[in-house]
């Protein structure tokens, strides 16, 4: 821990880290798990990614199609349920990465917009 007077870290004690929450400043120790966590990255809005593993049962669009927001893109079977995937935005389909019958893991890019 850093001595407030001398600013020297004492042997065997963790160093305090500065943490700002809603404009308030705190000094705390952070766990190793927290420091090694995977950093959040803003998702690419132009990619439709599978949220669950499953099997593509029906493709309703192809490359070059113009779709409106909330239009059906495909049907994904997962855990004996049919999940309809809708378009998050209006646009033109740049590429379709899967086809009917494909078994896909979670996190697979299904469709990309231009």
MMTF fields as JSON, N, C-alpha, C and O atoms, coordinates in Angstrom:
{
  "mmtfVersion": "1.0.0",
  "mmtfProducer": "UNKNOWN",
  "numBonds": 455,
  "numAtoms": 456,
  "numGroups": 114,
  "numChains": 1,
  "numModels": 1,
  "chainsPerModel": [1],
  "groupsPerChain": [114],
  "chainIdList": ["A"],
  "bondAtomList": [4, 2, 8, 6, 12, 10, 16, 14, 20, 18, 24, 22, 28, 26, 32, 30, 36, 34, 40, 38, 44, 42, 48, 46, 52, 50, 56, 54, 60, 58, 64, 62, 68, 66, 72, 70, 76, 74, 80, 78, 84, 82, 88, 86, 92, 90, 96, 94, 100, 98, 104, 102, 108, 106, 112, 110, 116, 114, 120, 118, 124, 122, 128, 126, 132, 130, 136, 134, 140, 138, 144, 142, 148, 146, 152, 150, 156, 154, 160, 158, 164, 162, 168, 166, 172, 170, 176, 174, 180, 178, 184, 182, 188, 186, 192, 190, 196, 194, 200, 198, 204, 202, 208, 206, 212, 210, 216, 214, 220, 218, 224, 222, 228, 226, 232, 230, 236, 234, 240, 238, 244, 242, 248, 246, 252, 250, 256, 254, 260, 258, 264, 262, 268, 266, 272, 270, 276, 274, 280, 278, 284, 282, 288, 286, 292, 290, 296, 294, 300, 298, 304, 302, 308, 306, 312, 310, 316, 314, 320, 318, 324, 322, 328, 326, 332, 330, 336, 334, 340, 338, 344, 342, 348, 346, 352, 350, 356, 354, 360, 358, 364, 362, 368, 366, 372, 370, 376, 374, 380, 378, 384, 382, 388, 386, 392, 390, 396, 394, 400, 398, 404, 402, 408, 406, 412, 410, 416, 414, 420, 418, 424, 422, 428, 426, 432, 430, 436, 434, 440, 438, 444, 442, 448, 446, 452, 450],
  "bondOrderList": [1, 1, 1, 1, 1, 1, 1, 1, 1, 1, 1, 1, 1, 1, 1, 1, 1, 1, 1, 1, 1, 1, 1, 1, 1, 1, 1, 1, 1, 1, 1, 1, 1, 1, 1, 1, 1, 1, 1, 1, 1, 1, 1, 1, 1, 1, 1, 1, 1, 1, 1, 1, 1, 1, 1, 1, 1, 1, 1, 1, 1, 1, 1, 1, 1, 1, 1, 1, 1, 1, 1, 1, 1, 1, 1, 1, 1, 1, 1, 1, 1, 1, 1, 1, 1, 1, 1, 1, 1, 1, 1, 1, 1, 1, 1, 1, 1, 1, 1, 1, 1, 1, 1, 1, 1, 1, 1, 1, 1, 1, 1, 1, 1],
  "groupList": [{"groupName": "UNK", "atomNameList": ["N", "CA", "C", "O"], "elementList": ["N", "C", "C", "O"], "formalChargeList": [0, 0, 0, 0], "bondAtomList": [1, 0, 2, 1, 3, 2], "bondOrderList": [1, 1, 2], "singleLetterCode": "X", "chemCompType": "L-PEPTIDE LINKING"}],
  "groupTypeList": [0, 0, 0, 0, 0, 0, 0, 0, 0, 0, 0, 0, 0, 0, 0, 0, 0, 0, 0, 0, 0, 0, 0, 0, 0, 0, 0, 0, 0, 0, 0, 0, 0, 0, 0, 0, 0, 0, 0, 0, 0, 0, 0, 0, 0, 0, 0, 0, 0, 0, 0, 0, 0, 0, 0, 0, 0, 0, 0, 0, 0, 0, 0, 0, 0, 0, 0, 0, 0, 0, 0, 0, 0, 0, 0, 0, 0, 0, 0, 0, 0, 0, 0, 0, 0, 0, 0, 0, 0, 0, 0, 0, 0, 0, 0, 0, 0, 0, 0, 0, 0, 0, 0, 0, 0, 0, 0, 0, 0, 0, 0, 0, 0, 0],
  "groupIdList": [1, 2, 3, 4, 5, 6, 7, 8, 9, 10, 11, 12, 13, 14, 15, 16, 17, 18, 19, 20, 21, 22, 23, 24, 25, 26, 27, 28, 29, 30, 31, 32, 33, 34, 35, 36, 37, 38, 39, 40, 41, 42, 43, 44, 45, 46, 47, 48, 49, 50, 51, 52, 53, 54, 55, 56, 57, 58, 59, 60, 61, 62, 63, 64, 65, 66, 67, 68, 69, 70, 71, 72, 73, 74, 75, 76, 77, 78, 79, 80, 81, 82, 83, 84, 85, 86, 87, 88, 89, 90, 91, 92, 93, 94, 95, 96, 97, 98, 99, 100, 101, 102, 103, 104, 105, 106, 107, 108, 109, 110, 111, 112, 113, 114],
  "secStructList": [7, 5, 7, 6, 6, 6, 7, 7, 5, 7, 6, 6, 1, 7, 7, 7, 3, 3, 3, 3, 3, 6, 6, 3, 3, 3, 3, 3, 7, 7, 7, 2, 2, 2, 2, 6, 1, 7, 7, 7, 7, 7, 7, 7, 6, 6, 3, 3, 3, 7, 1, 1, 7, 3, 3, 3, 3, 3, 3, 7, 7, 7, 6, 6, 7, 3, 3, 7, 6, 6, 7, 3, 3, 3, 3, 3, 3, 3, 6, 6, 3, 3, 3, 3, 3, 3, 7, 1, 1, 1, 3, 3, 3, 3, 3, 3, 7, 7, 7, 6, 6, 7, 3, 3, 7, 6, 6, 7, 3, 3, 3, 3, 3, 7],
  "xCoordList": [0.846, 0.0, 0.898, 1.932, 0.518, 1.311, 1.129, 0.007, 2.23, 2.204, 1.772, 2.342, 0.771, 0.241, 1.248, 1.198, 2.15, 3.137, 4.293, 4.627, 4.913, 6.109, 5.796, 6.615, 4.598, 4.251, 4.95, 4.935, 5.568, 6.302, 5.396, 4.659, 5.455, 4.671, 5.411, 6.595, 4.712, 5.305, 5.35, 4.439, 6.392, 6.573, 5.451, 5.067, 4.925, 3.913, 2.487, 1.551, 2.298, 0.947, 0.578, 1.418, -0.673, -1.092, -1.148, -1.419, -0.885, -0.94, -2.389, -3.144, -2.777, -4.131, -4.256, -3.36, -5.374, -5.658, -6.728, -7.604, -6.642, -7.63, -8.804, -8.61, -10.025, -11.236, -12.228, -12.553, -12.717, -13.664, -15.02, -15.15, -16.039, -17.397, -18.332, -18.437, -19.009, -19.955, -19.334, -19.986, -18.098, -17.425, -16.813, -16.113, -17.055, -16.468, -15.205, -15.187, -14.146, -12.864, -12.687, -12.877, -12.312, -12.063, -10.683, -10.201, -10.052, -8.797, -9.055, -9.531, -8.741, -9.057, -8.033, -7.2, -8.104, -7.301, -8.186, -9.39, -7.614, -8.364, -7.893, -6.702, -8.842, -8.47, -7.744, -7.908, -6.948, -6.227, -7.229, -7.002, -8.349, -9.388, -9.941, -10.141, -10.185, -10.696, -9.681, -10.042, -8.432, -7.401, -7.164, -6.772, -7.396, -7.165, -8.424, -8.404, -9.516, -10.78, -10.681, -9.834, -11.56, -11.624, -12.287, -13.393, -11.623, -12.134, -13.336, -13.364, -14.344, -15.533, -15.196, -14.512, -15.683, -15.485, -16.865, -17.719, -17.078, -18.371, -18.62, -17.77, -19.795, -20.083, -20.252, -20.678, -19.913, -20.07, -21.551, -22.131, -22.158, -23.595, -23.977, -25.144, -23.002, -23.302, -23.237, -23.425, -22.973, -22.895, -23.991, -24.207, -24.679, -25.671, -24.96, -24.508, -24.864, -24.095, -25.036, -25.98, -24.779, -25.622, -25.466, -24.352, -26.574, -26.574, -26.645, -26.541, -26.826, -26.952, -26.526, -26.74, -25.93, -25.59, -26.855, -27.85, -26.814, -27.996, -27.784, -26.66, -28.905, -28.907, -29.747, -30.875, -29.201, -29.95, -31.008, -30.673, -32.267, -33.37, -33.901, -34.383, -33.82, -34.368, -33.661, -33.56, -33.175, -32.582, -33.632, -34.192, -33.895, -34.935, -34.368, -35.123, -33.035, -32.386, -31.148, -30.675, -30.635, -29.392, -28.564, -29.039, -27.33, -26.441, -27.126, -27.756, -27.001, -27.531, -28.977, -29.454, -29.691, -31.08, -31.137, -30.277, -32.169, -32.415, -33.474, -34.551, -33.173, -34.118, -34.438, -33.641, -35.626, -36.054, -35.787, -35.605, -35.763, -35.589, -36.73, -37.877, -36.435, -37.386, -37.902, -38.859, -37.288, -37.663, -36.983, -35.867, -37.664, -37.109, -35.905, -35.951, -34.808, -33.598, -33.42, -33.132, -33.598, -33.418, -34.086, -34.487, -34.198, -34.738, -33.634, -33.041, -33.366, -32.318, -32.963, -33.639, -32.747, -33.268, -32.227, -31.064, -32.678, -31.795, -32.612, -33.657, -32.135, -32.808, -34.278, -35.166, -34.512, -35.839, -36.817, -38.031, -36.292, -37.134, -36.68, -35.487, -37.636, -37.342, -37.245, -38.223, -36.059, -35.806, -35.701, -34.8, -36.604, -36.553, -35.622, -35.774, -34.659, -33.701, -34.173, -34.372, -34.344, -34.835, -33.706, -32.689, -33.9, -32.91, -32.869, -33.914, -31.675, -31.572, -31.662, -31.819, -31.562, -31.576, -31.978, -32.053, -32.231, -32.513, -31.19, -30.282, -31.08, -29.847, -29.774, -30.737, -28.609, -28.352, -27.45, -26.476, -27.786, -27.002, -25.696, -25.715, -24.565, -23.248, -22.89, -22.458, -23.075, -22.758, -23.558, -23.854, -23.897, -24.551, -23.521, -23.062, -23.158, -22.066, -22.506, -21.664, -23.807, -24.319, -25.364, -25.874, -25.668, -26.72, -27.611, -27.256, -28.743, -29.68, -28.996, -28.322, -29.189, -28.594, -27.293, -26.849, -26.67, -25.404, -25.632, -26.584, -24.744, -24.728, -23.693, -22.537, -24.111, -23.23, -23.063, -24.003, -21.875, -21.672, -22.118, -22.368, -22.21, -22.516, -21.404, -20.228, -21.788, -20.808, -20.44, -19.543, -21.112, -20.832, -21.472, -22.623, -20.731, -21.292, -22.226, -21.79, -23.498, -24.499, -24.637, -24.586, -24.81, -25.068, -24.323, -24.213, -23.81, -23.134, -23.805, -24.111, -24.03, -24.626, -23.552, -22.439, -23.884, -22.956, -22.905, -22.185],
  "yCoordList": [-1.164, 0.0, 1.235, 1.249, 2.248, 3.47, 4.3, 4.578, 4.682, 5.516, 6.913, 7.468, 7.494, 8.792, 9.919, 10.919, 9.759, 10.82, 10.73, 11.719, 9.553, 9.428, 9.028, 9.261, 8.416, 7.967, 6.689, 6.322, 5.995, 4.76, 3.568, 3.551, 2.571, 1.351, 0.452, 0.167, 0.005, -0.896, -2.305, -2.715, -3.039, -4.401, -5.307, -5.264, -6.133, -7.121, -6.595, -7.376, -5.302, -4.747, -4.298, -3.757, -4.52, -4.146, -2.63, -1.881, -2.211, -0.784, -0.384, -1.119, 0.764, 1.261, 1.846, 2.539, 1.557, 2.076, 3.153, 3.093, 4.136, 5.208, 4.728, 4.245, 4.858, 4.424, 5.574, 6.066, 6.016, 7.125, 6.566, 5.948, 6.797, 6.333, 7.524, 8.118, 7.87, 8.996, 10.277, 11.013, 10.531, 11.748, 11.675, 12.602, 10.606, 10.423, 9.6, 8.601, 10.0, 9.305, 8.44, 8.887, 7.172, 6.224, 5.612, 5.533, 5.183, 4.456, 3.072, 2.93, 2.051, 0.682, -0.278, 0.104, -1.514, -2.565, -3.285, -3.415, -3.748, -4.479, -5.922, -6.196, -6.85, -8.26, -8.568, -7.863, -9.614, -10.051, -10.421, -10.142, -11.058, -11.439, -10.2, -10.213, -9.139, -7.907, -7.288, -6.855, -7.242, -6.643, -7.43, -6.848, -8.751, -9.6, -9.854, -10.665, -9.18, -9.42, -9.033, -8.23, -9.616, -9.274, -7.907, -7.703, -6.993, -5.632, -5.618, -6.347, -4.769, -4.646, -3.906, -2.884, -4.431, -3.808, -3.562, -4.449, -2.365, -2.038, -2.967, -3.085, -3.636, -4.543, -3.783, -2.628, -4.444, -3.868, -3.914, -4.993, -2.75, -2.652, -3.262, -3.579, -3.426, -3.945, -5.457, -6.021, -6.128, -7.587, -8.168, -7.709, -9.181, -9.922, -11.182, -11.991, -11.344, -12.432, -13.363, -12.904, -14.676, -15.639, -15.467, -15.353, -15.448, -15.258, -16.588, -16.631, -17.682, -19.01, -20.023, -19.772, -21.161, -22.167, -22.819, -22.944, -23.232, -23.865, -24.261, -24.303, -24.552, -24.967, -23.999, -23.681, -23.528, -22.623, -23.456, -24.375, -23.141, -23.891, -23.231, -23.918, -21.905, -21.224, -19.894, -19.094, -19.659, -18.367, -17.592, -18.109, -16.372, -15.575, -14.425, -13.69, -14.259, -13.195, -13.755, -14.846, -12.981, -13.366, -12.106, -10.995, -12.28, -11.144, -10.147, -10.536, -8.859, -7.807, -7.421, -6.418, -8.191, -7.848, -6.57, -6.321, -5.757, -4.569, -4.96, -5.428, -4.769, -5.13, -3.911, -2.98, -3.948, -2.889, -3.332, -4.521, -2.387, -2.711, -3.624, -3.408, -4.626, -5.6, -6.605, -7.328, -6.659, -7.669, -8.991, -8.995, -10.113, -11.426, -11.734, -11.55, -12.215, -12.564, -14.077, -14.591, -14.785, -16.24, -16.858, -16.162, -18.187, -18.934, -19.845, -20.61, -19.751, -20.534, -21.459, -21.002, -22.775, -23.732, -23.91, -24.21, -23.715, -23.884, -24.44, -23.892, -25.528, -26.164, -26.489, -26.251, -27.034, -27.445, -26.288, -26.495, -25.074, -23.902, -23.196, -23.134, -22.672, -21.919, -20.436, -19.833, -19.855, -18.45, -17.66, -17.9, -16.733, -15.883, -14.715, -14.02, -14.507, -13.407, -12.274, -12.464, -11.095, -9.935, -8.959, -8.939, -8.154, -7.149, -6.032, -5.494, -5.68, -4.604, -3.211, -2.215, -3.148, -1.847, -2.013, -3.127, -0.898, -0.908, -0.846, -0.119, -1.605, -1.575, -2.674, -3.404, -2.777, -3.782, -4.856, -4.554, -6.111, -7.237, -7.317, -7.476, -7.206, -7.313, -8.772, -9.164, -9.586, -11.008, -11.834, -11.395, -13.037, -14.022, -15.115, -15.748, -15.339, -16.26, -17.689, -18.574, -17.929, -19.265, -19.673, -18.844, -20.963, -21.447, -22.411, -22.859, -22.726, -23.637, -24.967, -25.554, -25.426, -26.683, -26.536, -27.491, -25.371, -25.157, -25.202, -24.614, -25.908, -25.901, -24.869, -24.933, -23.93, -22.823, -22.672, -22.918, -22.269, -21.979, -20.553, -19.742, -20.271, -18.923, -17.981, -18.345, -16.771, -15.768, -15.791, -15.058, -16.618, -16.695, -15.524, -15.181, -14.902, -13.829, -14.496, -15.314, -14.138, -14.717, -13.879, -14.397, -12.585, -11.678, -10.374, -9.918, -9.782, -8.489, -7.495, -7.825, -6.279, -5.211, -4.342, -4.265, -3.67, -2.713, -1.447, -0.514],
  "zCoordList": [0.0, 0.0, 0.0, 0.668, -0.729, -0.832, 0.434, 0.856, 1.02, 2.211, 1.783, 0.844, 2.453, 2.044, 2.219, 1.503, 3.159, 3.407, 2.426, 1.773, 2.311, 1.48, 0.042, -0.847, -0.213, -1.548, -1.946, -3.121, -0.991, -1.257, -0.983, 0.003, -1.861, -1.677, -0.701, -0.885, 0.341, 1.327, 0.759, 0.04, 1.075, 0.567, 1.051, 2.22, 0.138, 0.488, 0.504, 0.67, 0.337, 0.343, -1.071, -1.79, -1.469, -2.826, -3.003, -2.064, -4.224, -4.539, -4.77, -5.408, -4.26, -4.46, -5.862, -6.342, -6.503, -7.846, -7.736, -6.874, -8.622, -8.669, -9.514, -10.629, -8.987, -9.676, -9.635, -8.554, -10.799, -10.865, -11.286, -12.343, -10.431, -10.697, -10.557, -9.484, -11.645, -11.647, -11.078, -10.336, -11.424, -10.983, -9.594, -9.186, -8.864, -7.536, -7.66, -8.38, -6.971, -7.035, -5.792, -4.661, -6.047, -4.967, -5.176, -6.306, -4.099, -4.175, -3.616, -2.489, -4.398, -4.016, -4.596, -5.418, -4.165, -4.797, -5.79, -5.57, -6.865, -7.884, -7.881, -7.734, -8.046, -8.083, -9.382, -10.378, -9.366, -10.564, -11.661, -12.838, -11.261, -12.224, -12.93, -14.144, -12.175, -12.755, -13.706, -14.8, -13.306, -14.147, -15.433, -16.445, -15.41, -16.587, -17.399, -18.325, -17.073, -17.769, -19.241, -19.634, -20.039, -21.454, -21.568, -21.067, -22.215, -22.351, -23.296, -24.288, -22.974, -23.789, -25.071, -25.052, -26.181, -27.488, -28.084, -28.076, -28.595, -29.195, -30.384, -31.266, -30.411, -31.519, -32.839, -32.853, -33.934, -35.272, -35.636, -35.752, -35.817, -36.102, -37.446, -37.673, -38.336, -39.672, -39.758, -40.836, -38.636, -38.634, -37.75, -36.628, -38.267, -37.484, -37.01, -37.821, -35.693, -35.093, -34.332, -33.69, -34.404, -33.698, -32.192, -31.681, -31.5, -30.053, -29.315, -28.089, -30.073, -29.491, -30.56, -31.746, -30.177, -31.185, -31.723, -31.009, -32.974, -33.555, -35.001, -35.502, -35.662, -37.064, -37.876, -37.497, -38.994, -39.872, -40.593, -41.341, -40.372, -40.984, -42.242, -43.143, -42.318, -43.494, -43.694, -42.764, -44.896, -45.258, -46.047, -47.014, -45.641, -46.28, -47.104, -47.74, -47.1, -47.874, -48.568, -48.249, -49.527, -50.216, -50.442, -50.204, -50.899, -51.165, -52.093, -53.077, -51.777, -52.63, -52.345, -52.876, -51.52, -51.195, -50.375, -49.529, -50.638, -49.815, -48.796, -49.166, -47.509, -46.449, -45.596, -45.474, -45.013, -44.105, -42.677, -42.415, -41.762, -40.342, -39.903, -40.293, -39.108, -38.563, -39.597, -39.323, -40.772, -41.771, -41.4, -40.882, -41.669, -41.347, -42.232, -43.449, -41.593, -42.331, -42.456, -43.537, -41.33, -41.337, -40.12, -39.187, -40.149, -39.013, -38.504, -39.264, -37.202, -36.555, -35.531, -34.61, -35.699, -34.724, -33.63, -33.895, -32.382, -31.232, -30.084, -29.732, -29.5, -28.378, -28.689, -27.87, -29.883, -30.364, -30.525, -30.545, -30.64, -30.862, -32.139, -32.436, -32.881, -34.086, -33.722, -33.282, -33.908, -33.595, -34.893, -35.697, -35.097, -36.277, -35.989, -34.985, -36.877, -36.739, -37.658, -38.858, -37.057, -37.793, -38.083, -37.39, -39.113, -39.488, -38.444, -38.076, -37.964, -36.979, -37.61, -36.904, -38.944, -39.617, -41.074, -41.591, -41.719, -43.153, -43.893, -43.491, -44.968, -45.732, -46.769, -46.999, -47.392, -48.428, -47.833, -47.143, -48.109, -47.619, -48.409, -49.63, -47.713, -48.347, -48.559, -49.643, -47.5, -47.627, -46.633, -45.521, -47.064, -46.212, -45.981, -46.932, -44.732, -44.407, -44.131, -43.979, -44.063, -43.754, -44.788, -45.541, -44.805, -45.706, -44.943, -43.853, -45.497, -44.865, -44.553, -45.399, -43.315, -42.877, -42.117, -41.479, -42.166, -41.446, -39.943, -39.43, -39.242, -37.768, -37.356, -37.773, -36.545, -36.207, -34.69, -33.935, -34.25, -32.823, -32.493, -33.385, -31.211, -30.749, -31.22, -31.216, -31.624, -32.024, -33.498, -33.916, -34.3, -35.732, -36.462, -36.194, -37.388, -38.215, -39.24, -40.05, -39.19, -40.084, -41.356, -42.471, -41.16, -42.284, -42.018, -40.88, -43.112, -42.999, -43.944, -45.089, -43.454, -44.267, -44.877, -44.357, -46.003, -46.633, -45.82, -46.175]
}
